[in-house]
């Protein structure tokens, strides 16, 4: 099995682990009230970010470009998450 396939498995298992952790925390504390749609949105965002990072690692060979592109991908995740979660920019996609 190649390193690239191991990274892909790690990405999928990492996303599943984060979502499982959030679900268990929600059930134990009761502070977080996520619906199935919220978990789906989080999974899509996290998996999409992980796969975009994997694509950058596979296609970009120069280290400086890799770092810059990975930073853009992660920044995009944080901005989308902030907008969907709390309405940072006030678009119609903002949460209530």
C-alpha positions in Angstrom: 0.0 0.0 0.0 1.4 3.4 -1.0 1.8 6.4 1.2 -0.8 8.2 -0.8 -3.4 5.6 0.0 -2.5 5.5 3.6 -3.0 9.3 3.7 -6.4 8.9 2.1 -7.4 6.3 4.7 -6.1 8.6 7.5 -8.2 11.5 6.1 -11.4 9.5 6.0 -10.8 8.0 9.5 -9.9 11.4 10.9 -13.1 13.0 9.7 -15.1 10.0 11.0 -13.3 10.3 14.3 -14.0 14.0 14.6 -17.6 13.6 13.8 -18.0 10.7 16.3 -16.3 12.8 19.0 -18.7 15.7 18.3 -21.7 13.3 18.5 -20.6 11.8 21.8 -19.8 15.2 23.2 -23.3 16.4 22.1 -25.0 13.5 23.8 -23.0 13.6 27.0 -23.1 17.4 27.6 -26.3 18.5 25.9 -24.7 21.9 25.1 -24.4 21.3 21.4 -27.6 20.9 19.5 -26.7 19.6 16.0 -29.1 18.1 13.6 -28.3 15.4 11.0 -27.8 18.2 8.5 -25.2 19.9 10.7 -23.2 16.7 10.9 -23.5 16.2 7.2 -22.3 19.7 6.5 -19.4 19.3 8.9 -18.5 16.0 7.3 -18.6 17.5 3.7 -16.5 20.5 4.8 -13.9 18.4 6.6 -13.7 15.7 4.0 -13.6 18.2 1.2 -10.8 20.1 2.9 -8.8 16.9 3.5 -9.2 15.8 -0.1 -8.2 19.2 -1.4 -5.1 19.1 0.8 -4.3 15.6 -0.6 -4.7 16.9 -4.1 -2.3 19.7 -3.4 0.2 17.3 -2.0 0.0 15.0 -5.0 0.1 17.6 -7.7 2.4 20.4 -6.4 6.0 19.6 -6.1 7.6 22.8 -4.9 7.5 23.2 -1.1 6.7 26.9 -1.0 3.7 26.5 -3.3 2.5 23.5 -1.3 2.6 25.5 1.9 0.8 28.5 0.3 -1.9 26.4 -1.3 -2.5 24.3 1.8 -2.8 27.6 3.8 -5.4 28.8 1.3 -7.4 25.6 1.6 -7.4 25.6 5.4 -8.2 29.3 5.5 -11.1 28.6 3.2 -12.4 25.9 5.6 -12.3 28.3 8.5 -14.0 31.1 6.7 -16.8 28.8 5.4 -17.2 27.3 8.9 -17.4 30.7 10.5 -20.0 31.9 8.0 -22.2 28.8 8.3 -21.8 28.6 12.0 -22.2 32.2 13.2 -22.7 34.4 10.1 -19.4 36.2 10.1 -20.1 37.9 6.8 -23.9 38.0 7.0 -24.8 36.1 3.8 -27.9 34.0 3.4 -25.9 30.8 4.3 -25.3 32.0 7.9 -26.7 29.9 10.6 -29.6 31.1 12.8 
